[in-house]
Amino acid sequence: MDMRHARAAPTRTDTIEQRLLHRIGHATQVVALVGLLAFGAYIVLRAVGATPKNFDQWRALMEGQAMPTAADWIANLGIGLHFAMGTVLVLAWPILLSSRIRSRHRAVHRWTGRVYVTAGVLAGAGGMSFILTHGAYTPAASVAFAVWGAVMMLSAIMAFVHARAKRFDRHRAWAIRLFAMVLGSWVFDLEIRAWKDLTGGIGMGAGATSGPFDYAILYLFFVPNLLVAEGFIRNLHKRIAWPRLFTWPAITAFAVAGGVFAYAVVMVTATASGKYGKHLLQAFGGE
């Protein structure tokens, strides 16, 4: 045998477990991308009145109804600003998270980032003004949403400050935290639908009453996001090695979580009973 023409067989270091995790992660990313784009479209359609019912919180402003007090004006303008800036936050993130754009088109990344952090501050400020003058649907919700908005504003400001100071590792960390907060309003709707369908609504109050789940969801829609973001930040440049004993349980847990996530996205976004779906299907499908 002529060893000069012999080629070593390519070695593959990825195990079946790693390939499964990669595929689950990739599928989850695709579902998240489609779901977030649909969420952004939903916000735009309802905010501009393209569907039969606008957001109740700023119906007076959109329909030209009387707003006799300054508080009415502040609440309506504030929530309108929150929704408008929220649309920017939901739809612009693929540009910011693209490593290709960041490395090859720095000006695009830089200016998109400036728009993004500005939108984060304005979205938080608009929501805060609504809470202070009108309040959310319960006092407990007002407190939780105020905390969420404050963390979002802080994350946006700190991302900008560290970018200006060229502390890019810290800038990236705060940008990740900001994105985790942006996901909150979307995750809120997904968690409610998944819990209601898969558990039969255990712990959910009836009518104007609140149950244990109703109080828990006020923090479950953004605190876990922040914890996941922190874990990602701290292990950004590390390769995590799972103990062999926990590998398959972890894969199973990720697969189940991914399945529930995909189910919630479909039910909320693409069905006539979904919070977004009933508007998107009507606008684009003529239903």
C-alpha positions in Angstrom: 0.0 0.0 0.0 1.3 3.4 -1.0 1.2 5.4 2.2 1.8 8.6 0.3 -1.8 8.5 -1.0 -3.3 7.2 2.2 -5.6 9.6 4.0 -6.5 9.4 7.6 -10.2 9.0 8.1 -11.7 12.2 9.4 -12.4 12.0 13.1 -15.6 13.4 14.6 -15.3 14.6 18.1 -19.0 15.4 18.6 -20.9 12.7 20.4 -24.5 11.8 19.7 -25.5 13.7 22.9 -23.8 16.9 21.6 -25.4 16.5 18.2 -28.8 16.1 19.8 -28.3 19.2 22.0 -27.2 21.1 18.9 -30.3 20.1 16.9 -32.6 20.9 19.8 -31.0 24.3 20.2 -31.2 25.0 16.5 -34.8 24.0 16.3 -35.6 26.2 19.3 -33.8 29.2 17.7 -35.9 28.8 14.5 -39.1 28.6 16.4 -38.1 31.7 18.5 -37.2 33.7 15.4 -40.6 32.9 13.7 -42.5 33.5 16.9 -40.8 36.8 17.6 -41.4 38.1 14.1 -45.1 37.2 14.4 -45.2 38.9 17.8 -43.7 42.1 16.3 -46.3 42.0 13.5 -49.1 41.5 16.1 -47.9 44.6 18.0 -47.8 46.7 14.8 -51.2 45.6 13.6 -53.0 46.2 16.8 -51.2 49.4 17.6 -52.1 51.1 14.3 -55.7 49.9 14.4 -55.3 47.5 11.5 -57.4 44.9 13.5 -60.9 45.6 14.8 -59.8 46.2 18.4 -56.9 48.4 19.4 -55.1 48.0 22.7 -57.5 48.9 25.4 -54.9 50.9 27.2 -54.6 53.6 24.5 -58.0 53.2 22.8 -58.9 56.8 23.8 -55.8 58.2 22.0 -56.2 56.1 18.8 -60.0 56.7 18.5 -59.8 60.4 19.4 -61.9 60.1 22.6 -62.0 62.8 25.2 -59.1 62.7 27.7 -60.0 65.3 30.3 -57.1 64.9 32.7 -53.3 65.1 32.3 -53.1 61.6 33.8 -55.2 60.4 30.8 -52.8 62.0 28.3 -49.7 60.7 30.1 -51.1 57.2 30.4 -52.2 57.0 26.7 -49.0 58.6 25.3 -46.9 56.5 27.7 -48.4 53.1 26.7 -48.3 54.2 23.1 -44.6 54.9 23.3 -44.1 51.6 25.1 -45.7 49.7 22.3 -44.0 51.6 19.5 -40.6 51.2 21.1 -41.4 47.6 21.9 -41.9 46.9 18.2 -38.3 48.2 17.6 -37.0 46.0 20.4 -38.7 42.9 19.1 -37.8 43.3 15.4 -34.3 44.8 15.5 -32.5 42.1 17.6 -31.4 39.8 14.7 -29.2 42.7 13.4 -27.6 43.2 16.8 -27.0 39.5 17.5 -25.6 38.7 14.1 -21.8 38.1 14.5 -21.4 38.6 10.8 -22.9 42.1 10.8 -21.0 42.9 14.0 -17.6 41.9 12.4 -18.2 43.1 8.8 -20.5 46.0 9.1 -19.6 47.7 12.4 -21.4 51.0 11.6 -24.6 49.1 11.0 -24.2 47.3 14.4 -23.2 50.5 16.1 -26.1 52.6 14.9 -28.6 49.8 15.3 -27.4 49.4 18.9 -27.9 53.1 19.5 -31.4 52.9 18.3 -32.0 49.7 20.3 -30.8 51.1 23.7 -32.8 54.3 23.1 -35.9 52.2 22.4 -35.2 50.2 25.5 -35.1 53.3 27.7 -38.1 54.8 26.0 -40.1 51.6 26.2 -39.4 51.4 29.9 -40.2 55.0 30.5 -43.4 54.8 28.6 -44.5 51.7 30.6 -43.5 53.4 33.9 -45.6 56.5 33.1 -48.6 54.3 32.4 -48.2 52.4 35.6 -47.8 55.6 37.7 -50.8 57.4 36.2 -53.1 54.5 35.4 -51.8 51.3 36.9 -51.7 47.8 35.6 -54.6 45.3 36.0 -53.7 44.7 39.7 -51.5 46.5 42.2 -49.2 43.4 42.3 -48.9 43.6 38.5 -48.0 47.2 38.7 -45.1 46.4 41.1 -43.8 43.5 39.0 -44.1 45.4 35.7 -42.3 48.4 37.3 -39.4 46.2 38.4 -39.2 44.6 34.9 -39.2 48.1 33.2 -36.5 49.4 35.6 -34.2 46.4 34.8 -34.8 46.9 31.1 -33.9 50.6 31.3 -30.8 49.9 33.5 -29.7 47.2 31.0 -30.1 49.6 28.0 -28.2 52.4 29.8 -25.4 50.2 31.0 -25.0 48.6 27.5 -24.6 52.0 26.0 -22.2 53.3 28.7 -19.8 50.3 28.4 -19.9 50.5 24.6 -18.9 54.1 24.7 -16.1 53.3 27.1 -15.0 50.4 24.8 -15.5 47.8 27.5 -17.0 45.4 25.1 -17.2 42.4 27.3 -19.3 44.3 29.8 -21.3 45.9 26.9 -22.1 42.5 25.5 -23.2 41.2 29.0 -25.6 44.1 29.5 -26.9 43.8 25.9 -27.7 40.1 26.6 -29.5 41.2 29.8 -31.5 43.7 27.8 -32.5 41.1 25.2 -33.6 38.8 28.1 -35.8 41.6 29.4 -37.2 42.3 25.9 -38.3 38.7 25.7 -40.4 39.1 28.8 -43.6 40.4 27.3 -43.6 37.6 24.7 -42.8 34.9 27.3 -45.6 36.2 29.5 -48.2 35.3 26.9 -46.5 31.9 26.0 -46.3 30.8 29.7 -50.0 31.7 30.3 -51.2 29.7 27.3 -48.9 26.7 28.0 -49.9 26.6 31.6 -53.6 26.9 30.9 -53.6 24.2 28.2 -51.3 21.7 29.8 -52.5 21.9 33.4 -56.1 22.9 32.9 -55.4 26.3 34.6 -54.4 25.1 38.0 -53.8 28.0 40.3 -55.4 30.6 37.9 -58.0 32.8 39.4 -61.5 33.1 38.0 -62.8 36.5 36.9 -61.3 39.4 38.8 -59.7 37.2 41.4 -56.1 36.1 41.3 -54.7 32.7 42.1 -51.2 31.5 43.0 -50.2 31.2 39.3 -51.4 34.7 38.6 -49.0 36.0 41.2 -46.2 33.7 40.2 -46.4 34.6 36.5 -45.7 38.3 37.4 -42.1 37.3 38.0 -41.8 34.1 36.0 -42.0 36.0 32.7 -38.7 37.8 33.3 -36.7 36.5 36.3 -35.9 33.1 34.7 -34.9 35.0 31.5 -32.4 37.0 33.5 -31.0 33.9 35.3 -30.5 32.1 32.0 -28.8 35.3 30.6 -26.5 35.4 33.6 -25.5 31.7 33.1 -24.9 32.4 29.4 -22.7 35.4 30.2 -20.6 33.6 32.8 -20.0 30.6 30.5 -19.8 32.6 27.2 -16.2 31.4 26.4 -16.4 28.1 28.2 -17.3 24.6 27.0 -19.6 23.1 29.6 -18.9 19.4 30.3 -21.9 17.6 31.7 -21.3 14.7 34.1 -22.1 11.6 32.2 -24.8 10.7 34.7 -26.8 13.9 34.0 -26.3 14.0 30.2 -29.4 12.2 29.1 -31.7 13.6 31.8 -30.6 17.0 30.7 -31.2 16.3 27.0 -34.7 14.9 27.9 -35.4 18.1 29.9 -34.3 20.3 27.1 -36.3 18.4 24.5 -39.5 18.6 26.7 -39.0 22.3 27.4 -38.4 22.9 23.6 -41.6 20.9 22.8 -43.7 23.0 25.3 -42.1 26.2 23.9 -42.9 25.2 20.3 -46.5 24.2 21.3 -47.0 27.6 23.1 -45.7 29.6 20.1 -48.0 27.7 17.7 -51.1 28.0 19.9 -50.6 31.7 20.7 -49.5 32.7 17.2 -51.1 30.5 14.6 -54.6 29.5 16.0 -57.8 31.4 16.0 -57.9 31.1 19.8 -54.4 32.5 20.2 -53.8 36.0 21.6 -51.8 36.9 18.5 -53.3 34.3 16.1 -56.8 35.7 16.1 -55.5 39.0 14.9 -52.8 37.8 12.5 -55.1 35.2 10.8 -57.7 37.9 10.3 -55.2 40.4 8.9 -53.3 38.1 6.7 -55.7 35.2 6.1 -59.0 37.1 5.9 -60.6 34.9 8.6 
